[in-house]
Amino acid sequence: MPLGPIESVGLLAVGATAAASTVAGQSAKFAGLIRGKLRSMQPGGLSSAQGSARQFRLPDGSLVDIGQIRASAKADLTQIQSRLTGDAAQNGVDISAGVTLQVDANGVAHVLGSGSQQSALDTLVAADSQLDSLLSSAAQKARILQAAEVVSGSGSTAQQSFQSALAGLSGPLSSVTFSVGPQGTSIHVDPSE
């Protein structure tokens, strides 16, 4: 019985396995690159890789690291959702359709919208000092991150650009909007007009 045809089938199978492994490895690498790019393009500026290692001075002179602010803001958003969901559940308030909150330039949180749930939600937010503090803190971090996103140049030019952008996002008519829903919390900075 000749073994020639069996050996070629075996070599073909080994070659196909090696080729499939190479294709799978390249596909995984490509998928990782795509995931990284998508993360950097998420709205709100909280996930952008741009400026993650940059540092700027705030108007009070304190130095902030944008990467640390970004991580801290993400943690705040998680806590905001958890606290608001917990407070609502304890008080029988249904927030399954989502809640929109707005923090004004003074750091005061308001529930947006109308309906019977709004006054109950306003009371919940006002009664939870930790939630109120988290909203104010996350709003300020979002302003800092948004200002860092538009910075161009380097050195003193970048610092001036950052300060100017931050001033525009912190004016008396500025606000930060939070959308809290079952899938997560998002944030949007509305500059002064």
N, C-alpha and C positions, 0 to 999 in steps of 0.2 A: 504494500500500500504506500503510495507516494505521500510525503509530508509537505511538499511544496505549496499546494493551495492553502493548507491549514496555516502554515507560517505566514503567508501573505495576509490572511484574514486577521491573524493575531497582531501583526505589525500595523495593519490598518486600524484596528481597534485601539492600540496604544497611541498611535498618531492622532486619532480623533479625540481621545481623552486629553492629550496634551494640548491640542488646539482649543478644546472647550475650556480648559483651565485658563489658558492665556486670555481668551475672549472674556471669561467671567471676571478675571482680575482687572482687565481694562475697563469693563463695564462698571465694576465697583468703584474704580478710580474716577471715572467720568461722573458717576452718580454722586460721589463725594464732592466733586468740584461744583456740580449743579446745586447741591444742598447748601454749600457754602455761599454761593452767589445769591440764592434765594433768601438766605438769612440776612445777607447784607442789604437786601432791597426791601425789607419789611417796612411798612409805614410807621411813622411816629419817631423814627430815629433811634429807638431803644435797642435795636439789634445791629445797627450798622457797624461794620468793621472800621470805617473811616474815622480817624481821630481817636481810636481806642487807646493809644499810648500817649496822647497829647495831654498837656497840663496847661491850665490857664489860671489867671488871678481873677477872683471875683471883685466887685467894686469895694468890698470891705478889706481887700488885700489878702484874703486867704487863698491858698493854692488848692485847686481841685484837679484830680486826675479823672479824665473823661471815662476811662475804662471802669474805674471804681464806681463812678456815679451811675453808669449804665447798669452795672450789676445790682447796685443798691436800688435803683428805680424798678428793676424787674422784680426784686424781692418785695418791694412796696406794693406793686400791682397784685401780686399773689395774695398778700395779706389783706389788701383792700377787698378783694373778692371774697376771701374766706370770712372776714369780719362782717361784711354786709350780708352775705348769705346766711351766716349764723344768726345775726341780729334779726333778720327778716323771718327766719324759721321760728325763732323763739317767740316772736310776737304775732305770728299768724299772717304775715304779709307775703303775698305771692309776688316774687320777682322773676318768675320763669321766663317772662317775655323780655327781660332785660331792664336795666335802669340806666338813665343818663344823669350824671352829676356834673356840675360845673363849679370850679373853684375860681373866684374872682382874684383880682390883683392884690387884694388884702388878705387872701388866704381863707376866705369864708366859702364854705361849700353850700350849694343849693341843688335840690333835685329838680330837674327839668321835666316838662311835660304837664299833663293835666289828668285829672281823674281822681277817683276816690283813694288810690294808693299814695298819691303824692304827699298829702299832709302826713300820713302815717310814716312814710319814708323820711320826710323832713325831720320829724320828731325822732326817729331812730338815729339818724346821722347826728343830730344835735345832742342826743343823749349819750352817744359813744365818743368820749373825748379821744380815745386812742384812734378810732377810725377817722375822726376829724383831723387829728394830727398827721396821720398817714396820708390823707388826701392833700393836705397843705404841703407836706414834705415832697411827695411824688410830683406835685405840680411844679414846685421850684426846680426839682431835678430835671423834669421834662423841658423846662425853659432853658436850663443850662445845656442840655444835650442838643436841643434844637439850635441854639446859638452856635455851638461847636460845629454843627453840620454845615453851616454856611461860611465858615472861616476859610479864607484863602491867604496865601502867603505864609511867611514864617517869621519868627522872632517878634519884634515889637509891632510889626504890621499885622500879624495874626492876632496878637493880644488886643490891639485896637479894634480889629474887625469883630472879635469875640465880644468885647465890651459894648460896641455899638449894637450888635445883633441882640445881645441880652437886654439892653435898655429898651429896644423896640418890643421885646417879648414880655417885658415886666411893667409896662406903662399902666396908667390908671384904668384904661379900657381893655386891657388884656385879660384873657381867661384861659383856663385849661379845662377841657371836657373829657370826662371819663365815661366809657360805655362798659357797664358791668353786665355780663350775661353768663349763662351756664357754661359756655366754652372758654371763658376767660375775660380779661379786662384789657381794654385798649385805651389809649390816651392820645389827645390831639391838642396842640397848642394853638390858640387863636391870638395873633399879635394885636397890639393896639392899632386902631384905625386912625 
